[in-house]
Structures are given as C-alpha cells and as structure tokens.
Amino acid sequence: MAGLKEGYIQVYTGDGKGKTTAALGLTLRAYGYGLKIFIAQFIKGKKYNEIKALEKFKDNVIVKQYGNGCFIRKKPSKTDIEMAENGLKEIRQILTSGNYDVVIMDEINVAMYFDLLKVEDVIELIKLKPEKVELILTGRKVAPQILEMADLVTEMKEVKHYYAKGVIAREGIER
C-alpha cells in the first residue's frame, strides 16, 4: 500500500452541482496512486452509474450505501434513520481499521441536516480519524461545527444550470 504521510479533513458542500463528483475525482486520483478507498453513501440506495463504474476498481475501492434512496421530499422513516446510524457505526470501525487511506462519507452533511444522524456523533467519529487517513464529507447544509474541524472546504455554487430550463438528469452525465 502506498499510504499517506498525513491525512486531512475535506468538506465539499454548497447548493451547486459537483460535490459527489469531486469526491469521485479524488477517488480516481487516489486509486491511481495505489491507495485504498472506502466510500460510504448516506441516503442513497440506488445503483447509480458511478457505482457501476467503481466496481471495476473493487481491488482498492469499496462502496457501501446506507440509505433507501432519496427521501428529501418527505420525512425520513425510522428505517432511514437506522440505516444511517448503522452506517456511522460501521464507518467508525472502517476509519480506525488501518485498512483504508481515504474514507469518503458522501451526503453525510444532508444526513445530519435531516436528523438521520446527530452532529455530535459525526464529530466524535471525525475525532477518531487516524493521522494518515484522508476523510472527505460531502453534501449540502454542512453543520458549522463540521466546517470548523475541516482542513479544506469547497463550496459549490450554482451560477447557471440547465435544470432551470426543465432538463432532467441525463444518464451518464448527472446519473
């Protein structure tokens, strides 16, 4: 394993498109260097095209989903909450296992915002991050406490988007 000399905490947030895409770009770069990556997707529960593509890298990239699908337009169910909480417990073990150089918690900010997870519990997990592990958190509505802990924060800002013209998500581009 190539390994990292030092790992940081990164946050990709904001109302613009590209948070998960940025984390996946980092995944591709880390994979090319020989790093081991674990991607935890909160809320999401479908086999998106990026998940299908990442299966080709399964020797160094593991993806696990902790959601039933997007519930954003309705209240999360008890099952949604349980899946997120179980995911956080599992990631605590993964983060500290020494088996991964990069751990990505995709949409975890949204999971906290919709009260699937407590901010305090995520903060406790972040505090467990080993020195040589890169930790990435994505999603809109990031909690101020998480911003405070981060070493790098990128805010995606929507300037213009063709969704406003009625264009739906396209296969291979947005999904």
Sequence and secondary structure as in RCSB ss.txt:
>XXXX:A:sequence
MAGLKEGYIQVYTGDGKGKTTAALGLTLRAYGYGLKIFIAQFIKGKKYNEIKALEKFKDNVIVKQYGNGCFIRKK
PSKTDIEMAENGLKEIRQILTSGNYDVVIMDEINVAMYFDLLKVEDVIELIKLKPEKVELILTGRKVAPQILEMA
DLVTEMKEVKHYYAKGVIAREGIER
>XXXX:A:secstr
    S   EEEEESSSS HHHHHHHHHHHHHHHT  EEEEEES  S  HHHHHHGGGTTTEEEEEESSS  TTS 
  HHHHHHHHHHHHHHHHHHHSSS SEEEEETHHHHHHTTSS HHHHHHHHHT  TT EEEEE SS  HHHHHH 
SEEEE   S  GGGGT    TTTT 
